[in-house]
Amino acid sequence: PARPASVLLLGPTGTGKTSTVEALPAALADLGFPGLHVFRVDCNEVVSGSDTRRFLGAPPSYVGYVEEPPLFAALRTPGCIVLLDEVEKAAEELQWILLGLLDEGRIGAPDGTTVDAPGTVVAMTTNAGSEDLAYRVRELPPGGREEQAACREHLIELEWPPELVGRIGTFAVFDALDERSLRGVAESAIHGLAREFGLRLDRLPPVLADVV
């Protein structure tokens, strides 16, 4: 397609929205689709125009000017997944740039150059109003048309720009983690910590994950 695919992951903090996106390159490589990479933007660190210019560059002779802004460099590399974490906290300038990317499949730099990104995936996360959304979709089929419509209505009620909401391709709703899921997260973290020390755990006592 001429425009990037886009998805907004909604749900409470700590349910794995960001981790899901970051796991995509390895998961897709296992399925025979190698070469993807994630360019992550922590939007709570991009709350002003000067912050935005760290990713997009600045006009020549201005502070922040670089020949290849980080976001442009990422988009020029095939298989880019742009992850905008906590997108609702981003500066309005970044949100409008995102709108152009979703609408036209390209973004412009302050020096007048543009970069096309038709094969890009734009993944965004938010926990805005997650409790209200969970109540609203609790009896709807996951991923169905009714759930997608409920997500759009939810964001409009939170006063997200309708232009942005209308250009998001799909929504993925994350539920709060139950006890079994939390135990799985704990076990994975323990194994990951062991690997950092060059250790391998053949058997993990269930009580250890329960304590963690």
C-alpha positions as MATLAB code, in Angstrom:
seq = 'PARPASVLLLGPTGTGKTSTVEALPAALADLGFPGLHVFRVDCNEVVSGSDTRRFLGAPPSYVGYVEEPPLFAALRTPGCIVLLDEVEKAAEELQWILLGLLDEGRIGAPDGTTVDAPGTVVAMTTNAGSEDLAYRVRELPPGGREEQAACREHLIELEWPPELVGRIGTFAVFDALDERSLRGVAESAIHGLAREFGLRLDRLPPVLADVV';
ca = [
       0.000    0.000    0.000;
       1.018    3.592   -0.563;
       0.487    4.507    3.081;
       1.952    2.898    6.206;
      -0.014    0.336    8.169;
      -0.928    1.626   11.626;
      -2.113    0.160   14.907;
      -2.916    1.677   18.288;
      -2.430   -0.608   21.293;
      -4.688    0.420   24.181;
      -4.778   -0.898   27.731;
      -3.568   -0.505   31.310;
       0.077    0.085   32.184;
       2.161   -3.065   32.477;
       0.120   -5.287   30.162;
       2.787   -5.727   27.489;
       1.826   -3.219   24.793;
       5.352   -1.924   24.243;
       6.906   -5.370   24.699;
       4.591   -6.784   22.038;
       5.781   -4.273   19.446;
       9.439   -4.725   20.402;
       9.053   -8.514   20.029;
       7.710   -8.267   16.467;
      11.034   -8.356   14.549;
      12.191  -11.588   16.220;
       8.744  -13.187   15.990;
       8.352  -12.356   12.309;
      11.909  -13.506   11.577;
      10.951  -16.910   13.011;
       8.024  -16.951   10.562;
      10.293  -16.247    7.590;
      10.074  -12.445    7.451;
      13.514  -11.188    8.543;
      14.914   -7.673    8.424;
      12.371   -5.721   10.470;
      13.546   -3.234   13.088;
      11.874   -0.994   15.670;
      12.533    2.734   15.992;
      11.145    3.710   19.398;
      10.080    7.201   20.420;
       9.194    7.710   24.103;
       6.603   10.419   23.601;
       6.743   11.576   27.225;
      10.218   12.859   26.292;
       8.915   14.727   23.219;
       6.739   17.387   24.791;
       8.059   20.525   23.077;
       9.174   21.720   19.667;
      12.845   21.419   20.582;
      12.289   17.807   21.642;
      10.603   17.079   18.309;
      13.568   18.497   16.411;
      15.810   15.888   18.025;
      14.060   13.332   15.834;
      13.229   15.453   12.792;
      16.211   17.781   12.671;
      16.160   21.559   12.334;
      16.647   23.964    9.403;
      20.280   24.570    8.344;
      22.200   26.895   10.705;
      19.676   26.243   13.517;
      20.461   24.392   16.737;
      19.631   20.723   16.260;
      20.435   20.603   12.543;
      21.826   17.281   11.356;
      22.153   15.984    7.805;
      20.179   12.820    8.560;
      17.644   13.148   11.398;
      17.212    9.899   13.389;
      13.616    9.292   12.303;
      14.510    9.836    8.639;
      17.409    7.413    8.898;
      15.095    4.788   10.410;
      12.404    5.262    7.754;
      14.920    4.948    4.924;
      15.838    1.481    6.195;
      13.345   -1.076    4.839;
      11.194   -2.913    7.364;
      10.875   -0.075    9.858;
       8.344   -0.289   12.690;
       7.963    3.157   14.261;
       6.898    2.735   17.892;
       5.363    5.844   19.453;
       5.120    4.943   23.131;
       2.437    6.815   25.114;
       1.551    8.768   21.994;
      -1.010   10.968   23.762;
       1.848   12.693   25.650;
       3.659   13.804   22.493;
       3.970   17.447   21.495;
       1.222   18.614   19.164;
       3.863   19.204   16.496;
       4.814   15.525   16.516;
       1.152   14.482   16.359;
       0.595   16.556   13.220;
       3.740   15.124   11.639;
       2.384   11.681   12.450;
      -0.868   12.671   10.761;
       1.024   13.476    7.566;
       2.861   10.163    7.718;
      -0.383    8.204    8.079;
      -2.202   10.244    5.458;
       0.410   10.585    2.717;
       3.049    7.984    3.529;
       5.784   10.594    3.768;
       7.160   13.208    6.149;
       9.026   16.422    5.524;
      12.134   17.748    7.240;
      12.669   21.397    8.216;
      15.264   21.739    5.431;
      12.621   20.930    2.823;
      13.583   17.331    2.096;
      11.048   14.515    2.357;
      11.248   10.789    2.915;
       8.711    8.288    1.617;
       7.704    5.478    3.958;
       5.089    3.324    2.188;
       6.241    0.041    3.759;
       6.439    1.355    7.300;
       4.325    0.135   10.214;
       3.362    2.818   12.741;
       2.589    1.314   16.153;
       1.341    3.539   18.955;
       0.568    2.772   22.591;
      -1.647    4.501   25.118;
      -3.163    3.804   28.525;
      -5.467    6.809   28.361;
      -8.840    6.026   29.925;
      -8.072    2.298   29.977;
     -10.557    1.471   32.762;
     -13.424    3.124   30.927;
     -12.472    1.388   27.668;
     -12.274   -2.019   29.372;
     -15.829   -1.550   30.657;
     -17.041   -0.442   27.239;
     -15.652   -3.409   25.272;
     -15.963   -6.149   27.909;
     -18.763   -7.986   26.075;
     -17.682   -7.235   22.490;
     -15.882   -9.805   20.283;
     -12.123   -9.030   20.393;
     -10.938   -7.409   17.190;
     -14.456   -7.172   15.776;
     -16.036   -4.207   14.053;
     -17.957   -3.202   17.190;
     -14.795   -3.137   19.290;
     -12.975   -1.058   16.684;
     -15.839    1.457   16.613;
     -15.903    1.575   20.419;
     -12.178    2.411   20.477;
     -12.666    5.299   18.048;
     -15.590    6.672   20.088;
     -13.527    6.308   23.266;
     -10.648    8.368   21.858;
     -12.951   11.059   20.462;
     -14.532   11.410   23.921;
     -11.004   11.851   25.328;
     -10.638   14.754   22.845;
      -8.062   13.127   20.611;
      -7.910   14.925   17.220;
     -10.601   13.320   15.035;
      -8.244   13.593   12.046;
      -5.721   11.376   13.823;
      -8.279    8.873   15.133;
      -9.760    8.522   11.665;
      -6.422    7.584   10.134;
      -5.487    4.836   12.609;
      -5.873    1.553   10.778;
      -6.721   -0.804   13.630;
      -6.920   -1.015   17.404;
      -5.626   -3.743   19.724;
      -7.146   -3.749   23.213;
      -5.065   -5.199   26.058;
      -6.800   -6.534   29.171;
      -5.366   -6.311   32.666;
      -3.150   -9.323   33.396;
      -4.607  -12.190   35.405;
      -2.617  -14.203   37.952;
      -1.533  -16.834   35.425;
      -0.243  -14.185   33.035;
       1.602  -12.358   35.813;
       3.305  -15.604   36.817;
       4.385  -16.127   33.205;
       5.856  -12.629   33.076;
       7.733  -13.274   36.333;
       9.136  -16.595   35.047;
      10.278  -14.965   31.808;
      11.981  -12.148   33.746;
      13.771  -14.623   36.029;
      15.078  -16.611   33.050;
      16.160  -13.377   31.379;
      18.050  -12.288   34.487;
      19.773  -15.670   34.664;
      20.921  -15.322   31.032;
      22.521  -11.959   31.857;
      24.764  -13.819   34.308;
      25.473  -16.647   31.862;
      23.254  -19.100   33.740;
      20.537  -21.460   32.561;
      17.729  -22.591   34.835;
      16.562  -26.115   33.993;
      13.825  -26.063   36.618;
      12.179  -23.020   38.111;
      10.389  -23.666   41.433;
       6.797  -22.374   41.035;
       6.984  -20.730   44.432;
       9.795  -18.471   43.171;
       7.596  -16.999   40.457;
       4.762  -16.657   42.979;
       6.995  -14.654   45.335;
       8.239  -12.433   42.504;
];
